[in-house]
């Protein structure tokens, strides 16, 4: 049985480019829904690699971002390239837990 390795890097670039182009900085009732600010957290939530504690910059971005707004507006194309286990770990570590195993259409099962 042949094993195919899929390279998600182009998809990640496309999603990030879309976020940058659209300037996804939405104001919600609880604060900023700023996707750009969360780019400093990418290394801590991507599927590849070990689960590692986030940087202080990442935690600051999470603390200053309305995560429920982020989850509500999360592009579905990002689900295959992030680890929800890592997202939950990072948000818990930064003392701003998601409050569940899902974010938008992304679940721990992805």
C-alpha positions as CSV (number, residue, x, y, z in Angstrom):
1,X,0.0,0.0,0.0
2,X,1.5,3.3,-1.1
3,X,1.7,6.1,1.4
4,X,1.2,9.6,0.1
5,X,2.6,12.6,2.0
6,X,0.6,15.7,1.4
7,X,2.4,19.0,1.6
8,X,0.0,21.5,3.3
9,X,2.5,24.4,3.1
10,X,0.9,25.9,0.0
11,X,-2.5,25.8,1.7
12,X,-1.1,27.4,4.8
13,X,0.5,30.2,2.7
14,X,-2.8,30.7,0.9
15,X,-4.8,31.0,4.1
16,X,-2.3,33.3,5.7
17,X,-2.2,35.4,2.5
18,X,-6.0,35.6,2.5
19,X,-6.0,36.8,6.1
20,X,-3.4,39.4,5.4
21,X,-5.1,40.6,2.2
22,X,-8.5,40.8,3.9
23,X,-7.0,42.4,7.0
24,X,-9.1,40.1,9.2
25,X,-9.2,42.5,12.2
26,X,-12.8,42.3,13.3
27,X,-14.0,44.1,16.4
28,X,-16.3,42.0,18.6
29,X,-18.0,42.7,21.9
30,X,-15.2,41.1,23.9
31,X,-12.2,42.6,22.2
32,X,-10.2,42.2,19.0
33,X,-10.7,39.4,16.5
34,X,-7.2,39.9,15.1
35,X,-5.9,37.0,13.1
36,X,-2.7,38.9,12.2
37,X,-1.7,39.2,15.9
38,X,-2.0,35.4,16.3
39,X,0.6,34.7,13.6
40,X,3.3,34.7,16.4
41,X,1.5,31.5,17.6
42,X,1.8,29.5,14.4
43,X,4.8,27.4,15.4
44,X,2.9,26.3,18.6
45,X,-0.3,25.2,16.9
46,X,0.7,23.7,13.5
47,X,0.3,20.0,13.1
48,X,4.0,19.3,12.5
49,X,6.4,19.2,15.4
50,X,6.3,18.7,19.1
51,X,3.9,20.3,21.5
52,X,5.9,23.1,23.1
53,X,5.1,25.9,25.5
54,X,4.2,29.1,23.6
55,X,6.3,32.2,23.8
56,X,5.4,35.3,25.9
57,X,4.5,37.1,22.6
58,X,2.1,34.3,21.6
59,X,0.4,34.4,25.1
60,X,0.1,38.2,24.9
61,X,-1.5,37.9,21.4
62,X,-4.0,35.3,22.8
63,X,-4.7,37.4,25.9
64,X,-5.5,40.4,23.7
65,X,-7.7,38.5,21.2
66,X,-11.3,37.5,21.4
67,X,-10.8,33.7,20.8
68,X,-14.5,33.1,20.5
69,X,-14.5,35.6,17.6
70,X,-11.5,34.0,16.1
71,X,-13.2,30.6,16.2
72,X,-16.4,32.0,14.8
73,X,-14.5,33.5,11.8
74,X,-11.8,30.8,11.4
75,X,-11.4,29.8,7.7
76,X,-12.3,26.1,7.3
77,X,-9.2,25.6,5.2
78,X,-7.0,26.0,8.2
79,X,-8.3,22.9,10.0
80,X,-6.1,20.4,8.2
81,X,-2.9,22.2,9.1
82,X,-3.5,23.0,12.8
83,X,-3.6,20.7,15.7
84,X,-6.6,21.4,18.0
85,X,-4.8,19.5,20.8
86,X,-2.0,22.1,20.5
87,X,-4.5,25.0,20.2
88,X,-6.2,23.8,23.4
89,X,-2.8,23.4,25.1
90,X,-1.6,26.8,24.0
91,X,-4.7,28.7,25.1
92,X,-4.8,26.8,28.4
93,X,-1.1,27.6,29.0
94,X,-1.7,31.2,28.3
95,X,-4.6,31.2,30.8
96,X,-7.3,31.9,28.2
97,X,-8.9,28.5,27.6
98,X,-11.2,27.9,24.6
99,X,-13.8,26.2,26.8
100,X,-14.2,23.2,24.5
101,X,-12.6,20.9,21.9
102,X,-13.6,22.8,18.9
103,X,-12.8,26.1,17.2
104,X,-15.0,27.0,14.2
105,X,-15.2,23.8,12.2
106,X,-11.9,22.5,13.6
107,X,-12.1,19.7,16.2
108,X,-9.6,17.5,18.0
109,X,-10.4,14.9,15.4
110,X,-8.8,16.8,12.5
